[in-house]
């Protein structure tokens, strides 16, 4: 185990498992402790401890902690995975730049009911290098984020399936900010009959309404102000929802005009059951999704709305 991690464990932090064998053993040990020691432990009717998995790529913030806190409410054993997955990066520079701070992440998780942090090295999950067998995301995986980042969602679904197989959770938790990811993971779990329930936690925002993201740390002060264009676009879309999709798109696009630091990648209104763009005459529940580059940092956001 790296020395930095060993030092971090001196504080009130979760157990760290670096291999699949280790995380399975630690889950069994934690489940045994729960079953034998806790009155009021939420052990399922089958007598087995319920395990919740919170998959992350680290650089943890309050949005991740909302997932962790929800996991502690619904399960006996909480596992947080920290793994920067190379399969979901189509830009090597973006992969290299992604923030990594395992010691800081362990301190962030202290006191939040996490039993185990699963922090495998790349060779542990991909022992043969470039993995040939992958889960494909289908049509929706080629749209929006998938169009801008080819192969991204195949990489996401592949690693999520490996994490599920490694940990064996009954619950897996994701944040609503990554709406397309939530849709595709839920679709994979249903299509492949995986015995795990997806729990979605609403987007956590700063007081100025910017959605929390590990990438926000790359924004300087001016870019941070410009990034508020994304929630402003969504607010404008929601305010125009009763006038139909054309009004929604026009209002959102208008909110982005004049901000030189923001380059909008896509803005779309999708059906929540298919994640495909809605028809021009559609009325009913929908989700507005937006992605933009602010300076050198790419951000995404979304909001539910009802087209009236």
C-alpha positions as a Markdown table, in Angstrom:
| # | Residue | x | y | z |
|---|---|---|---|---|
| 1 | Unk | 0.0 | 0.0 | 0.0 |
| 2 | Unk | 1.4 | 3.5 | -0.9 |
| 3 | Unk | 2.9 | 5.3 | 2.1 |
| 4 | Unk | 0.6 | 8.3 | 1.7 |
| 5 | Unk | -2.4 | 6.0 | 2.0 |
| 6 | Unk | -0.9 | 4.3 | 5.0 |
| 7 | Unk | -0.4 | 7.7 | 6.7 |
| 8 | Unk | -4.0 | 8.7 | 5.9 |
| 9 | Unk | -5.3 | 5.6 | 7.5 |
| 10 | Unk | -4.0 | 6.8 | 10.9 |
| 11 | Unk | -7.0 | 9.2 | 10.9 |
| 12 | Unk | -10.7 | 8.1 | 11.0 |
| 13 | Unk | -10.8 | 6.9 | 7.4 |
| 14 | Unk | -12.3 | 3.8 | 5.7 |
| 15 | Unk | -10.4 | 0.7 | 5.0 |
| 16 | Unk | -8.6 | 0.8 | 1.6 |
| 17 | Unk | -8.7 | -2.3 | -0.6 |
| 18 | Unk | -6.4 | -2.3 | -3.7 |
| 19 | Unk | -7.4 | -5.6 | -5.3 |
| 20 | Unk | -10.7 | -7.4 | -6.1 |
| 21 | Unk | -9.8 | -10.2 | -3.7 |
| 22 | Unk | -9.2 | -7.6 | -0.9 |
| 23 | Unk | -12.4 | -5.7 | -1.4 |
| 24 | Unk | -14.5 | -8.9 | -1.4 |
| 25 | Unk | -12.8 | -10.1 | 1.8 |
| 26 | Unk | -13.3 | -6.7 | 3.5 |
| 27 | Unk | -17.0 | -6.7 | 2.5 |
| 28 | Unk | -17.5 | -10.1 | 4.0 |
| 29 | Unk | -15.7 | -9.0 | 7.2 |
| 30 | Unk | -17.8 | -5.8 | 7.4 |
| 31 | Unk | -21.0 | -7.7 | 6.8 |
| 32 | Unk | -20.1 | -10.1 | 9.6 |
| 33 | Unk | -19.5 | -7.3 | 12.0 |
| 34 | Unk | -22.8 | -5.7 | 11.1 |
| 35 | Unk | -24.7 | -9.0 | 11.5 |
| 36 | Unk | -23.2 | -9.9 | 14.8 |
| 37 | Unk | -22.8 | -6.5 | 16.5 |
| 38 | Unk | -25.5 | -4.0 | 15.7 |
| 39 | Unk | -29.0 | -3.9 | 17.0 |
| 40 | Unk | -31.0 | -2.0 | 14.4 |
| 41 | Unk | -28.7 | -2.9 | 11.6 |
| 42 | Unk | -30.6 | -2.9 | 8.3 |
| 43 | Unk | -29.7 | -6.5 | 7.3 |
| 44 | Unk | -32.1 | -7.6 | 4.6 |
| 45 | Unk | -34.9 | -10.2 | 5.1 |
| 46 | Unk | -32.6 | -12.8 | 3.6 |
| 47 | Unk | -30.2 | -12.4 | 6.5 |
| 48 | Unk | -27.5 | -11.0 | 4.2 |
| 49 | Unk | -26.0 | -7.5 | 4.6 |
| 50 | Unk | -27.0 | -5.1 | 1.9 |
| 51 | Unk | -24.0 | -3.6 | 0.1 |
| 52 | Unk | -24.1 | -0.2 | -1.6 |
| 53 | Unk | -21.5 | 0.9 | -4.2 |
| 54 | Unk | -20.7 | 4.5 | -5.0 |
| 55 | Unk | -18.4 | 4.5 | -8.1 |
| 56 | Unk | -16.2 | 7.6 | -8.4 |
| 57 | Unk | -13.1 | 8.8 | -10.1 |
| 58 | Unk | -11.9 | 10.6 | -6.9 |
| 59 | Unk | -11.4 | 14.3 | -6.5 |
| 60 | Unk | -14.3 | 14.0 | -4.1 |
| 61 | Unk | -16.6 | 16.9 | -3.2 |
| 62 | Unk | -19.9 | 17.5 | -1.5 |
| 63 | Unk | -21.8 | 16.0 | -4.5 |
| 64 | Unk | -20.0 | 12.7 | -3.9 |
| 65 | Unk | -20.7 | 12.9 | -0.2 |
| 66 | Unk | -24.5 | 13.3 | -0.9 |
| 67 | Unk | -24.2 | 9.9 | -2.7 |
| 68 | Unk | -22.2 | 8.4 | 0.2 |
| 69 | Unk | -24.7 | 9.7 | 2.8 |
| 70 | Unk | -27.6 | 8.2 | 0.9 |
| 71 | Unk | -25.8 | 4.9 | 0.5 |
| 72 | Unk | -25.3 | 4.8 | 4.3 |
| 73 | Unk | -29.1 | 5.2 | 4.7 |
| 74 | Unk | -30.1 | 2.3 | 2.5 |
| 75 | Unk | -27.3 | -0.3 | 3.1 |
| 76 | Unk | -25.4 | -2.0 | 5.8 |
| 77 | Unk | -22.0 | -1.9 | 4.0 |
| 78 | Unk | -20.9 | 1.1 | 2.0 |
| 79 | Unk | -18.1 | 0.8 | -0.6 |
| 80 | Unk | -16.7 | 3.8 | -2.5 |
| 81 | Unk | -14.6 | 3.0 | -5.5 |
| 82 | Unk | -12.0 | 5.5 | -6.6 |
| 83 | Unk | -10.6 | 4.7 | -10.1 |
| 84 | Unk | -9.7 | 7.0 | -12.9 |
| 85 | Unk | -10.9 | 4.8 | -15.8 |
| 86 | Unk | -8.7 | 5.1 | -18.9 |
| 87 | Unk | -11.3 | 3.4 | -21.1 |
| 88 | Unk | -13.7 | 6.4 | -20.9 |
| 89 | Unk | -11.1 | 9.0 | -21.9 |
| 90 | Unk | -10.6 | 9.6 | -25.7 |
| 91 | Unk | -8.1 | 12.3 | -25.0 |
| 92 | Unk | -4.8 | 11.2 | -23.4 |
| 93 | Unk | -4.2 | 14.7 | -22.2 |
| 94 | Unk | -7.5 | 14.8 | -20.4 |
| 95 | Unk | -6.8 | 11.5 | -18.7 |
| 96 | Unk | -3.4 | 12.8 | -17.5 |
| 97 | Unk | -4.9 | 16.1 | -16.3 |
| 98 | Unk | -7.7 | 14.5 | -14.3 |
| 99 | Unk | -7.1 | 15.3 | -10.6 |
| 100 | Unk | -5.9 | 12.5 | -8.3 |
| 101 | Unk | -5.6 | 12.8 | -4.6 |
| 102 | Unk | -6.4 | 9.5 | -2.8 |
| 103 | Unk | -5.1 | 10.7 | 0.6 |
| 104 | Unk | -7.3 | 13.8 | 0.4 |
| 105 | Unk | -10.3 | 11.7 | -0.7 |
| 106 | Unk | -9.9 | 9.5 | 2.3 |
| 107 | Unk | -9.9 | 12.5 | 4.6 |
| 108 | Unk | -13.0 | 13.8 | 2.8 |
| 109 | Unk | -14.8 | 10.4 | 3.4 |
| 110 | Unk | -14.0 | 10.3 | 7.1 |
| 111 | Unk | -17.0 | 10.3 | 9.3 |
| 112 | Unk | -19.5 | 9.6 | 6.5 |
| 113 | Unk | -20.2 | 5.9 | 7.2 |
| 114 | Unk | -18.0 | 4.5 | 4.4 |
| 115 | Unk | -16.7 | 1.0 | 5.3 |
| 116 | Unk | -14.3 | 0.4 | 2.4 |
| 117 | Unk | -12.6 | 2.4 | -0.3 |
| 118 | Unk | -11.8 | 0.2 | -3.4 |
| 119 | Unk | -8.9 | 1.9 | -5.1 |
| 120 | Unk | -7.5 | -0.5 | -7.7 |
| 121 | Unk | -4.6 | 0.2 | -9.9 |
| 122 | Unk | -5.2 | 0.1 | -13.7 |
| 123 | Unk | -3.4 | -3.3 | -13.9 |
| 124 | Unk | -5.9 | -4.8 | -11.4 |
| 125 | Unk | -9.0 | -4.0 | -13.4 |
| 126 | Unk | -7.3 | -4.4 | -16.8 |
| 127 | Unk | -4.6 | -7.0 | -16.3 |
| 128 | Unk | -4.2 | -7.6 | -20.0 |
| 129 | Unk | -3.9 | -4.0 | -21.1 |
| 130 | Unk | -6.4 | -2.8 | -23.7 |
| 131 | Unk | -9.4 | -4.9 | -22.9 |
| 132 | Unk | -11.0 | -6.5 | -25.9 |
| 133 | Unk | -14.4 | -7.3 | -24.4 |
| 134 | Unk | -16.4 | -4.2 | -23.7 |
| 135 | Unk | -20.0 | -3.3 | -23.0 |
| 136 | Unk | -21.5 | -1.2 | -25.8 |
| 137 | Unk | -23.9 | 1.7 | -25.0 |
| 138 | Unk | -26.0 | 1.5 | -28.2 |
| 139 | Unk | -27.5 | 4.4 | -30.0 |
| 140 | Unk | -27.9 | 6.8 | -27.1 |
| 141 | Unk | -24.2 | 6.3 | -26.3 |
| 142 | Unk | -23.3 | 7.9 | -29.6 |
| 143 | Unk | -25.3 | 11.1 | -28.9 |
| 144 | Unk | -24.5 | 14.2 | -26.9 |
| 145 | Unk | -21.6 | 13.3 | -24.6 |
| 146 | Unk | -20.9 | 10.3 | -26.8 |
| 147 | Unk | -20.7 | 12.3 | -29.9 |
| 148 | Unk | -18.2 | 14.7 | -28.4 |
| 149 | Unk | -16.3 | 11.9 | -26.7 |
| 150 | Unk | -16.4 | 8.9 | -28.9 |
| 151 | Unk | -16.3 | 5.6 | -27.0 |
| 152 | Unk | -16.7 | 7.3 | -23.7 |
| 153 | Unk | -19.9 | 5.5 | -22.6 |
| 154 | Unk | -18.6 | 2.1 | -23.8 |
| 155 | Unk | -15.7 | 2.7 | -21.3 |
| 156 | Unk | -18.1 | 3.9 | -18.6 |
| 157 | Unk | -20.4 | 0.8 | -18.9 |
| 158 | Unk | -17.4 | -1.6 | -19.1 |
| 159 | Unk | -15.9 | -0.3 | -15.9 |
| 160 | Unk | -19.2 | -0.1 | -14.1 |
| 161 | Unk | -19.9 | -3.7 | -15.0 |
| 162 | Unk | -16.5 | -4.7 | -13.7 |
| 163 | Unk | -17.1 | -2.8 | -10.5 |
| 164 | Unk | -20.4 | -4.5 | -10.0 |
| 165 | Unk | -18.9 | -7.9 | -10.6 |
| 166 | Unk | -16.0 | -7.1 | -8.2 |
| 167 | Unk | -18.1 | -5.7 | -5.3 |
| 168 | Unk | -21.4 | -7.5 | -5.7 |
| 169 | Unk | -23.6 | -4.6 | -4.5 |
| 170 | Unk | -27.4 | -4.6 | -4.1 |
| 171 | Unk | -27.4 | -0.8 | -4.7 |
| 172 | Unk | -25.3 | 1.4 | -6.9 |
| 173 | Unk | -25.5 | 5.2 | -6.6 |
| 174 | Unk | -25.1 | 8.0 | -9.2 |
| 175 | Unk | -25.6 | 11.7 | -9.3 |
| 176 | Unk | -28.3 | 13.2 | -11.6 |
| 177 | Unk | -25.7 | 15.7 | -13.0 |
| 178 | Unk | -24.4 | 13.0 | -15.3 |
| 179 | Unk | -27.9 | 12.4 | -16.7 |
| 180 | Unk | -26.9 | 10.5 | -19.8 |
| 181 | Unk | -24.6 | 8.2 | -17.8 |
| 182 | Unk | -27.5 | 7.5 | -15.3 |
| 183 | Unk | -29.7 | 6.6 | -18.2 |
| 184 | Unk | -27.2 | 4.3 | -19.9 |
| 185 | Unk | -26.1 | 2.5 | -16.7 |
| 186 | Unk | -29.8 | 1.9 | -15.8 |
| 187 | Unk | -30.4 | 0.6 | -19.3 |
| 188 | Unk | -27.4 | -1.7 | -19.1 |
| 189 | Unk | -28.5 | -3.1 | -15.7 |
| 190 | Unk | -32.0 | -3.8 | -17.0 |
| 191 | Unk | -30.8 | -5.3 | -20.3 |
| 192 | Unk | -28.2 | -7.6 | -18.7 |
| 193 | Unk | -30.5 | -8.6 | -15.7 |
| 194 | Unk | -27.9 | -7.4 | -13.2 |
| 195 | Unk | -29.3 | -7.9 | -9.6 |
| 196 | Unk | -28.5 | -4.4 | -8.5 |
| 197 | Unk | -30.8 | -1.3 | -8.0 |
| 198 | Unk | -29.8 | 2.1 | -9.3 |
| 199 | Unk | -30.3 | 4.9 | -6.8 |
| 200 | Unk | -30.1 | 8.4 | -8.3 |
| 201 | Unk | -29.3 | 11.5 | -6.1 |
| 202 | Unk | -30.2 | 15.0 | -7.2 |
| 203 | Unk | -27.5 | 17.3 | -8.4 |
| 204 | Unk | -25.7 | 19.2 | -5.7 |
| 205 | Unk | -25.1 | 22.8 | -6.4 |
| 206 | Unk | -23.1 | 25.7 | -4.9 |
| 207 | Unk | -25.1 | 28.6 | -3.6 |
| 208 | Unk | -24.7 | 30.4 | -7.0 |
| 209 | Unk | -26.3 | 27.3 | -8.6 |
| 210 | Unk | -23.2 | 26.0 | -10.4 |
| 211 | Unk | -23.4 | 22.2 | -10.3 |
| 212 | Unk | -20.5 | 20.6 | -8.3 |
| 213 | Unk | -17.9 | 18.9 | -10.4 |
| 214 | Unk | -14.4 | 17.7 | -9.9 |
| 215 | Unk | -13.5 | 19.7 | -13.0 |
| 216 | Unk | -14.6 | 23.0 | -11.3 |
| 217 | Unk | -11.2 | 23.2 | -9.7 |
| 218 | Unk | -9.7 | 24.0 | -13.1 |
| 219 | Unk | -11.7 | 27.2 | -13.4 |
| 220 | Unk | -10.1 | 30.5 | -12.5 |
| 221 | Unk | -12.2 | 33.3 | -11.0 |
| 222 | Unk | -13.3 | 34.8 | -14.3 |
| 223 | Unk | -14.1 | 31.3 | -15.8 |
| 224 | Unk | -16.0 | 30.4 | -12.6 |
| 225 | Unk | -18.3 | 33.4 | -13.1 |
| 226 | Unk | -18.7 | 32.5 | -16.8 |
| 227 | Unk | -19.6 | 28.9 | -15.9 |
| 228 | Unk | -22.8 | 30.2 | -14.4 |
| 229 | Unk | -24.1 | 30.4 | -18.0 |
| 230 | Unk | -25.0 | 26.7 | -17.8 |
| 231 | Unk | -27.4 | 26.9 | -14.9 |
| 232 | Unk | -28.7 | 30.2 | -16.3 |
| 233 | Unk | -29.5 | 28.5 | -19.6 |
| 234 | Unk | -31.4 | 25.8 | -17.7 |
| 235 | Unk | -33.3 | 28.3 | -15.7 |
| 236 | Unk | -34.3 | 30.1 | -18.9 |
| 237 | Unk | -35.4 | 26.8 | -20.4 |
| 238 | Unk | -37.6 | 26.0 | -17.4 |
| 239 | Unk | -39.2 | 29.4 | -17.4 |
| 240 | Unk | -40.2 | 28.9 | -21.1 |
| 241 | Unk | -41.4 | 25.3 | -20.8 |
| 242 | Unk | -45.1 | 26.1 | -20.9 |
| 243 | Unk | -44.6 | 27.7 | -24.4 |
| 244 | Unk | -43.2 | 24.6 | -26.1 |
| 245 | Unk | -39.8 | 23.3 | -27.3 |
| 246 | Unk | -39.0 | 26.2 | -29.7 |
| 247 | Unk | -39.4 | 28.7 | -26.9 |
| 248 | Unk | -37.4 | 26.6 | -24.5 |
| 249 | Unk | -34.4 | 26.3 | -26.9 |
| 250 | Unk | -34.6 | 30.0 | -27.9 |
| 251 | Unk | -34.7 | 31.1 | -24.2 |
| 252 | Unk | -31.7 | 28.9 | -23.3 |
| 253 | Unk | -29.7 | 30.0 | -26.2 |
| 254 | Unk | -30.4 | 33.6 | -25.5 |
| 255 | Unk | -29.0 | 33.1 | -21.9 |
| 256 | Unk | -25.7 | 32.0 | -23.4 |
| 257 | Unk | -25.3 | 34.9 | -25.7 |
| 258 | Unk | -22.6 | 37.5 | -25.0 |
| 259 | Unk | -20.4 | 35.2 | -22.8 |
| 260 | Unk | -17.1 | 35.0 | -24.7 |
| 261 | Unk | -15.6 | 32.4 | -22.5 |
| 262 | Unk | -18.4 | 29.9 | -23.0 |
| 263 | Unk | -18.5 | 27.7 | -26.1 |
| 264 | Unk | -21.7 | 25.6 | -26.1 |
| 265 | Unk | -21.2 | 22.1 | -27.4 |
| 266 | Unk | -24.8 | 21.0 | -27.3 |
| 267 | Unk | -28.2 | 22.0 | -26.0 |
| 268 | Unk | -31.0 | 19.5 | -26.3 |
| 269 | Unk | -34.4 | 18.5 | -24.9 |
| 270 | Unk | -34.7 | 14.7 | -24.4 |
| 271 | Unk | -37.4 | 12.3 | -23.4 |
| 272 | Unk | -36.7 | 10.9 | -19.9 |
| 273 | Unk | -37.6 | 7.3 | -21.0 |
| 274 | Unk | -35.5 | 7.2 | -24.2 |
| 275 | Unk | -33.0 | 10.0 | -23.8 |
| 276 | Unk | -33.7 | 10.9 | -27.5 |
| 277 | Unk | -34.6 | 14.4 | -28.6 |
| 278 | Unk | -38.4 | 15.0 | -28.3 |
| 279 | Unk | -40.5 | 15.9 | -31.3 |
| 280 | Unk | -41.4 | 19.5 | -32.0 |
| 281 | Unk | -45.0 | 19.1 | -30.9 |
| 282 | Unk | -44.2 | 17.0 | -27.7 |
| 283 | Unk | -45.9 | 17.8 | -24.5 |
| 284 | Unk | -45.0 | 16.2 | -21.2 |
| 285 | Unk | -42.0 | 15.5 | -19.0 |
| 286 | Unk | -38.5 | 16.1 | -20.5 |
| 287 | Unk | -35.0 | 16.9 | -19.5 |
| 288 | Unk | -32.9 | 19.8 | -20.8 |
| 289 | Unk | -29.2 | 18.9 | -21.2 |
| 290 | Unk | -26.3 | 21.2 | -21.9 |
| 291 | Unk | -22.5 | 20.9 | -22.3 |
| 292 | Unk | -20.1 | 23.7 | -22.8 |
| 293 | Unk | -16.4 | 24.5 | -22.7 |
| 294 | Unk | -15.5 | 27.3 | -20.3 |
| 295 | Unk | -12.0 | 28.3 | -21.1 |
| 296 | Unk | -10.2 | 24.9 | -21.3 |
| 297 | Unk | -12.7 | 23.1 | -19.0 |
| 298 | Unk | -15.7 | 21.2 | -20.3 |
| 299 | Unk | -18.8 | 21.2 | -18.1 |
| 300 | Unk | -22.2 | 19.6 | -18.3 |
| 301 | Unk | -25.5 | 20.2 | -16.6 |
| 302 | Unk | -29.2 | 19.3 | -16.9 |
| 303 | Unk | -32.6 | 20.0 | -15.5 |
| 304 | Unk | -36.1 | 18.4 | -15.5 |
| 305 | Unk | -38.9 | 20.3 | -17.1 |
| 306 | Unk | -42.5 | 19.8 | -18.3 |
| 307 | Unk | -43.3 | 21.0 | -21.8 |
| 308 | Unk | -46.8 | 22.4 | -21.6 |
